[in-house]
Amino acid sequence: MSEFRGLIVAVSGPSGVGKGTVLARVEELLEQANPGSVGHSISVTTRAPRGQEKDGVEYYFRTTEEFEQMIKDGKIVEYDKYVDNYYGTPSEPLAEMVGKGQDVLFDITIEGSLALNRKFDVDTVTIFILPPSMEELENRLRGRGTETEEKIKKRLEQARCEIKRAGEFEYLVTNDDLEKAAREILAIITAEKLKASKNIKAVKELE
């Protein structure tokens, strides 16, 4: 059993800001310091399994009726619908991982981050990743070489709208350097776990 409860690290930011790359580095640093300390949330979906996909490995596969019942029962923290299929985050496995002291990292939408925070409260930290500038964000989007001019313009417009909501998050990290951004998130995780409100038990044991 870990000395600390785990932390749900909900990270949001505009497309092209590098959330996935930064979080992959954060996970690498966490695992180097404490192997097995990072848990992985498996989404629930109503789409059919593809190829060799197995229930409970790539996804939890459920019928639409089962998924909607999970929503009614409060067993889905946040969800979305894409191409007529539901995708969501189940609450029970997440609570179990946090209880075992595992940190769970999410690259997630703004609404998803806020939903996780509402559901898990003190066990969640919300972080918004900012680009160094809008010019740099545009350069990164163009650098992918996979999107039309129209899509790039739409993503930049959406990014401006999302950045206006950055103040709804507890922490802001600027991704101007991958290693720096990853270590700043690592510092946030450490600070959150050292909060007095999360360590009352340790204080009481010394009284």
Stockholm file with secondary structure:
# STOCKHOLM 1.0

chainA/1-207         MSEFRGLIVAVSGPSGVGKGTVLARVEELLEQANPGSVGHSISVTTRAPRGQEKDGVEYYFRTTEEFEQMIKDGKIVEYDKYVDNYYGTPSEPLAEMVGKGQDVLFDITIEGSLALNRKFDVDTVTIFILPPSMEELENRLRGRGTETEEKIKKRLEQARCEIKRAGEFEYLVTNDDLEKAAREILAIITAEKLKASKNIKAVKELE
#=GR chainA/1-207 SS CCSSCCCEEEEECCTTSCHHHHHHHHHHHHHHHSTTCEECCCCEECSCCCTTCCBTTTBEECCHHHHHHHHHTTCEEEEEEETTEEEEEEHHHHHHHHHTTCEEEEECCHHHHHHHHHHHGGGEEEEEEECSCHHHHHHHHHHHCCSCHHHHHHHHHHHHHHHTTGGGSSEEEECSSHHHHHHHHHHHHHHHHTCGGGCHHHHHHHC
#=GC SS_cons         CCSSCCCEEEEECCTTSCHHHHHHHHHHHHHHHSTTCEECCCCEECSCCCTTCCBTTTBEECCHHHHHHHHHTTCEEEEEEETTEEEEEEHHHHHHHHHTTCEEEEECCHHHHHHHHHHHGGGEEEEEEECSCHHHHHHHHHHHCCSCHHHHHHHHHHHHHHHTTGGGSSEEEECSSHHHHHHHHHHHHHHHHTCGGGCHHHHHHHC
//
